[in-house]
């Protein structure tokens, strides 16, 4: 009998893994991440462009319906998954992997689960398996950061296909073809972040939409490449710089060990901004100084980060200033120093275009850390009188392992998002919190969906 390829082993695992094989601890982690993502959907619901996108989707939607979160109503399941993913990513605030997996996989799994009448346990199993597969694929690349391609539109698509394929009960041959179709649908550029464009969050929704559509194509018999990872023009050739550097991760302990890469996000905006945010908040807390007394702010980062889009000058675009702010370290530093917090309500034109913010951004200098320096970031502020105050960061809040957010911090973030939304009654929030409790063993998916719709938008 021919030995299965790595891709065929992964497909067999997704199709044949039994509910009992999946550790309850993995499902409970998924439930906590679900709470975080659902909260971010409320917080991001009314961000720029989201209502217009919903109107567009309502004009074209077909059968196999799923619920649109926050706004209510139904769309075809792939359209609902796209819309809900965009809501979750709108302030770049959601729990994530290095590829922003959960903002696409959780909406995909819930939409397909609803349309196909699956249970919440089925949905959680699909999320665990999607996490496992994507974490293996990313680790096999040596945690390679692709140049130019946004992983939210590349490796994340493998996760949405995993979730959709599992819930739609594809056989192994069909699922293999679904991943092959996904290879042809991968896309997404970091140019969105350089441009500060609304389209940055569409990549998230597109990964959800394509994951379901790739699965549908495979179900109707469309064939596709059967080695989408390691093929001559497969994922590792096209979308990574170093190829499959550690292939053992693809199949190591498959079915008995479930890989898990996760980053908790205590602040909105790109994760690369968080070290600077944390340093700025620490300096504001530990020293007494006036903002107008700041002469310069020097931020030192690992050398490879200094060429990223977050280090560009802060030049808010007229059409979508939120995008310029979300992906800019100078703005996030100024925001933390001026307001003492970095939250989604500060990523609105009212605050982004403050003259004091622009003035402080001009004083930020970004430079590489000395070679061999292992700290995560360093910040020094020079005041007008010549006084220097500084701090450095050994661990960024939210790293797992390292300094993860606590359950209490997740709940505080959840309530902030609901308060920011402004249309969610307290009792509805309490219900959703209860339904996503990590100690629960079973919840009706319909209960979660009912709690995810708030008062009509006026």
C-alpha positions in Angstrom: 0.0 0.0 0.0 1.4 3.4 -1.0 2.5 5.5 2.0 0.4 8.6 2.6 2.0 11.9 1.9 2.1 14.6 4.6 -0.9 16.3 3.1 -2.8 13.0 2.9 -2.0 12.4 6.6 -3.3 15.8 7.6 -6.5 15.3 5.6 -7.1 11.8 7.2 -6.6 13.4 10.6 -9.2 16.2 9.9 -11.7 13.8 8.5 -11.3 10.9 10.9 -10.4 12.4 14.2 -13.0 11.4 16.8 -14.6 13.7 19.2 -13.2 11.7 22.1 -9.6 12.2 20.8 -9.8 16.0 21.2 -8.8 17.0 24.7 -11.5 18.9 26.6 -8.8 21.5 27.5 -8.5 22.3 23.8 -12.2 22.8 23.4 -12.3 25.0 26.5 -9.5 27.2 25.1 -11.6 27.5 21.9 -14.6 28.6 23.9 -12.6 31.4 25.6 -11.3 32.5 22.2 -14.8 32.4 20.8 -15.8 34.8 23.6 -13.0 37.2 22.7 -13.9 37.1 18.9 -17.6 37.5 19.5 -16.9 40.5 21.7 -14.7 42.0 19.0 -17.6 41.6 16.5 -19.7 43.8 18.7 -16.9 46.3 19.1 -16.1 46.4 15.4 -19.7 46.3 14.1 -20.0 50.0 13.2 -16.4 50.6 12.0 -16.0 52.4 8.7 -17.2 50.5 5.7 -19.0 47.7 7.5 -22.6 48.8 6.9 -21.9 49.4 3.2 -20.4 45.9 2.9 -23.5 44.4 4.5 -25.7 46.2 2.0 -23.6 44.8 -0.9 -23.8 41.3 0.4 -27.6 41.4 1.0 -28.0 42.2 -2.7 -26.4 39.0 -3.9 -26.9 36.4 -1.2 -28.2 32.9 -1.9 -29.5 29.8 0.0 -28.0 27.9 3.0 -28.4 30.8 5.3 -26.5 31.8 8.4 -26.9 34.7 10.8 -25.2 38.1 10.4 -23.9 39.0 13.9 -24.8 42.2 15.6 -27.0 43.5 12.7 -29.2 40.5 12.4 -30.8 38.9 9.4 -29.4 36.1 7.3 -27.1 35.7 4.3 -25.7 32.7 2.4 -23.3 31.0 4.8 -20.1 32.1 3.0 -21.4 35.7 2.8 -22.3 35.6 6.5 -18.9 34.2 7.4 -17.2 37.0 5.4 -19.3 39.7 7.0 -18.8 38.4 10.5 -15.1 38.0 10.0 -14.8 41.6 8.9 -16.6 42.8 12.0 -14.2 40.8 14.2 -11.0 42.2 12.6 -12.2 45.8 12.3 -10.0 47.1 15.1 -7.3 44.4 15.0 -8.3 43.6 18.6 -9.1 39.9 18.4 -7.2 36.9 19.9 -5.0 35.7 17.1 -2.3 33.3 15.8 0.6 34.7 13.8 -1.9 34.5 10.9 -5.0 36.1 12.5 -6.7 32.7 12.4 -9.5 33.0 14.8 -11.3 36.1 13.3 -11.9 33.9 10.2 -12.1 30.4 11.5 -14.6 31.0 14.3 -17.1 32.9 12.1 -16.6 30.2 9.4 -17.2 27.4 11.9 -20.3 29.0 13.4 -21.8 30.0 10.0 -21.4 26.5 8.5 -22.5 24.9 11.8 -25.7 26.9 11.7 -26.4 26.3 8.0 -25.7 22.6 8.3 -27.5 22.3 11.7 -24.5 21.0 13.6 -24.0 21.1 17.4 -21.8 23.5 19.3 -19.6 20.5 20.1 -19.1 19.9 16.4 -18.2 23.6 16.0 -15.6 23.5 18.8 -14.1 20.3 17.4 -13.8 22.0 14.0 -12.1 25.1 15.6 -9.6 22.8 17.4 -8.7 20.9 14.3 -8.3 24.1 12.3 -6.0 25.5 15.0 -4.0 22.3 15.0 -3.5 22.2 11.2 -2.6 25.9 10.8 -0.2 25.8 13.8 1.5 22.8 12.2 1.8 24.5 8.8 3.2 27.7 10.3 5.6 25.9 12.6 6.8 23.8 9.7 7.8 27.0 7.9 10.1 27.8 10.8 7.7 30.6 11.8 8.7 32.3 8.6 7.3 35.8 8.0 6.4 36.0 4.3 7.6 39.1 2.5 4.6 41.0 1.1 1.9 38.4 1.6 -0.6 38.8 4.4 -1.0 35.5 6.2 -4.6 36.3 7.0 -5.3 35.6 3.3 -2.9 32.7 2.9 -2.3 30.2 5.8 -5.6 31.2 7.5 -7.5 29.9 4.4 -6.2 26.4 5.3 -7.9 26.8 8.7 -11.3 27.9 7.2 -11.2 25.0 4.8 -10.5 22.7 7.7 -13.4 24.0 9.7 -15.9 24.1 6.8 -14.8 20.7 5.5 -15.1 19.0 8.8 -18.6 20.5 9.4 -19.8 19.7 5.9 -18.5 16.1 6.4 -16.3 16.0 3.3 -14.6 12.7 2.7 -10.8 12.5 2.5 -10.6 12.9 -1.3 -13.0 15.8 -1.3 -11.1 17.6 1.5 -7.8 17.1 -0.3 -9.3 18.8 -3.3 -10.7 21.6 -1.1 -7.2 22.4 0.1 -6.1 22.4 -3.5 -8.8 24.9 -4.4 -7.7 27.0 -1.5 -4.2 27.2 -2.9 -5.6 28.9 -6.0 -7.7 31.3 -3.8 -4.9 32.5 -1.5 -4.1 36.2 -1.7 -3.7 39.3 0.3 -0.9 41.9 0.5 0.7 43.9 3.3 0.3 46.8 0.9 -3.1 47.3 2.6 -1.3 48.1 5.9 1.2 50.4 4.2 -1.7 52.2 2.6 -3.9 52.2 5.8 -6.7 51.0 3.6 -10.2 49.7 4.5 -9.3 46.6 2.5 -7.0 45.3 5.3 -10.0 43.6 7.0 -11.4 42.2 3.7 -8.6 39.7 3.6 -9.9 38.3 6.8 -13.4 37.9 5.4 -12.2 36.6 2.1 -10.4 33.8 3.8 -13.7 32.8 5.4 -15.6 33.1 2.2 -13.1 31.1 0.2 -12.8 28.4 2.8 -16.5 27.6 2.4 -16.5 28.0 -1.4 -13.5 25.8 -1.8 -15.3 23.2 0.2 -18.4 23.5 -2.0 -16.3 23.2 -5.1 -14.9 19.9 -3.8 -18.3 18.6 -2.9 -19.6 19.0 -6.5 -16.6 17.0 -7.8 -14.2 19.7 -9.0 -10.7 18.4 -8.8 -7.7 20.4 -7.7 -3.9 19.9 -6.9 -3.5 17.2 -4.3 -0.2 18.4 -2.8 -1.1 22.1 -2.1 1.5 22.4 0.7 4.7 20.7 -0.6 4.0 20.7 -4.4 6.3 22.3 -6.9 4.3 25.5 -6.8 2.5 24.8 -3.5 2.0 26.9 -0.4 5.6 26.7 0.9 7.1 27.6 -2.5 4.8 30.6 -3.1 4.0 32.1 0.3 7.1 31.6 2.5 10.6 32.8 2.2 12.3 29.6 3.5 10.0 26.9 2.4 9.1 24.0 4.7 12.1 24.2 7.0 10.8 21.8 9.7 8.5 19.3 7.9 8.4 17.1 11.0 5.8 19.4 12.5 3.2 18.6 9.9 2.6 15.0 11.2 4.4 14.7 14.5 2.0 13.1 17.1 -0.9 13.8 14.8 -4.1 12.9 16.5 -2.6 12.7 20.0 -1.0 16.2 20.3 -3.0 19.2 19.2 -0.7 22.1 18.2 -1.8 25.5 19.5 -0.3 28.9 18.6 -2.1 31.8 20.1 -1.5 35.5 21.0 -3.8 37.4 23.3 -4.4 41.0 22.4 -4.9 43.4 25.3 -4.8 46.4 22.9 -6.3 47.0 19.4 -4.0 47.7 16.5 -1.2 45.6 14.9 0.6 43.3 17.3 3.9 44.8 16.3 2.7 48.1 18.0 2.1 46.4 21.4 5.7 46.6 22.7 5.7 50.4 22.2 2.3 50.7 23.7 3.3 48.8 26.8 6.5 50.9 27.2 4.6 54.1 26.8 2.0 53.2 29.3 4.7 52.1 31.8 6.4 55.5 31.4 3.2 57.4 31.9 2.4 55.4 35.0 5.9 55.6 36.6 6.9 59.2 35.9 5.2 62.6 36.2 5.7 64.7 33.2 3.7 67.0 30.9 3.2 65.9 27.3 4.2 69.4 26.0 7.5 68.9 27.8 8.5 66.0 25.7 11.4 66.8 23.4 11.8 63.4 21.7 10.8 59.7 22.0 13.3 57.1 21.0 11.9 53.6 20.4 14.4 50.7 19.9 13.1 47.5 18.3 14.5 44.2 17.0 16.2 45.2 13.8 13.9 43.1 11.5 10.9 45.1 12.8 12.2 48.5 11.9 11.4 48.1 8.2 7.8 47.1 8.8 4.8 49.3 7.9 4.2 50.1 11.6 7.4 52.2 11.6 6.3 54.4 8.7 5.7 58.2 9.3 2.2 58.8 10.6 0.2 60.3 7.7 -3.6 59.7 8.3 -5.5 59.2 5.1 -8.5 61.4 4.5 -10.9 58.6 3.5 -10.0 56.1 6.2 -7.8 57.6 9.0 -8.5 54.5 11.2 -6.3 52.3 8.9 -3.4 54.7 9.2 -3.7 54.7 13.0 -4.1 50.9 13.5 -0.9 50.1 11.7 1.3 52.9 12.9 3.6 52.7 16.0 4.0 56.5 16.2 0.3 57.0 16.6 -0.1 54.2 19.1 2.8 55.6 21.2 1.3 59.1 21.2 -2.2 57.7 22.0 -0.8 55.8 25.0 1.1 58.8 26.3 -1.7 61.3 25.9 -4.7 59.2 26.9 -3.2 56.6 29.2 -4.9 53.8 27.3 -5.2 52.4 23.8 -8.8 51.3 23.0 -11.0 51.2 19.9 -12.8 54.4 20.8 -9.5 56.2 20.3 -9.3 54.9 16.7 -12.0 57.3 15.5 -11.4 60.5 13.5 -12.1 62.6 16.5 -9.0 61.4 18.3 -6.8 60.3 15.4 -6.8 63.9 14.0 -6.1 65.6 17.3 -3.3 68.2 16.7 -1.6 67.0 19.9 -1.3 63.5 18.5 0.2 64.7 15.3 2.7 66.9 17.2 3.8 64.0 19.4 4.1 61.6 16.5 6.7 64.0 14.9 8.9 63.5 18.0 9.1 59.7 17.7 12.4 58.2 16.5 12.5 54.5 15.7 15.8 52.6 15.6 17.1 49.0 15.8 18.3 47.5 19.1 22.0 46.7 19.3 22.9 43.3 17.8 22.5 40.6 20.4 20.1 42.6 22.6 17.2 40.2 23.4 14.7 42.6 24.9 11.4 43.0 23.1 11.6 46.8 23.0 13.0 49.9 24.7 11.7 53.4 25.0 13.5 56.6 26.1 11.8 60.0 26.4 14.0 63.1 26.6 12.3 66.1 28.2 12.9 69.7 27.4 15.1 70.2 30.5 17.3 67.3 29.4 15.9 64.7 31.8 15.8 61.2 30.4 13.3 58.6 31.4 13.2 55.1 30.0 12.0 51.6 30.2 12.5 48.3 28.4 10.3 45.3 27.8 11.3 41.6 28.3 7.9 40.2 27.6 5.0 41.6 25.6 1.6 41.3 27.3 -0.5 38.6 25.7 2.4 36.3 24.6 1.5 32.6 25.3 3.5 31.2 27.0 5.0 34.2 28.8 2.4 36.8 29.9 -1.0 35.6 28.8 -4.2 37.5 29.6 -6.2 36.2 32.5 -9.9 35.1 32.3 -10.8 38.3 34.2 -8.9 40.4 31.6 -10.7 38.6 28.7 -14.0 39.4 30.4 -13.1 43.1 30.9 -12.2 43.3 27.2 -15.5 41.6 26.3 -17.5 44.2 28.3 -15.5 47.1 26.9 -16.4 45.9 23.3 -20.1 45.7 24.2 -20.1 49.1 25.9 -18.3 50.6 22.8 -21.0 49.1 20.6 -23.6 50.9 22.6 -26.6 48.8 21.7 -26.2 45.7 23.8 -28.4 45.3 26.9 -26.5 44.2 30.0 -28.6 41.0 30.3 -27.7 40.0 26.8 -24.0 40.4 27.5 -24.3 38.3 30.7 -26.1 35.6 28.7 -23.4 35.5 26.0 -20.7 35.4 28.7 -22.5 32.5 30.4 -22.8 30.6 27.1 -19.1 30.9 26.5 -18.0 29.9 30.0 -15.0 27.6 29.8 -16.5 25.2 32.3 -19.6 24.5 30.2 -19.7 21.2 28.4 -22.6 21.9 26.0 -24.4 24.9 24.7 -27.0 25.1 21.9 -25.5 27.0 18.9 -28.8 28.7 18.4 -28.5 30.3 21.9 -25.2 31.9 21.0 -26.6 33.2 17.7 -29.6 34.7 19.3 -27.3 36.5 21.8 -25.1 37.8 18.9 -27.8 40.1 17.5 -28.4 43.5 19.1 -31.0 46.3 18.8 -31.6 47.5 15.2 -29.1 50.1 14.0 -30.8 53.5 13.5 
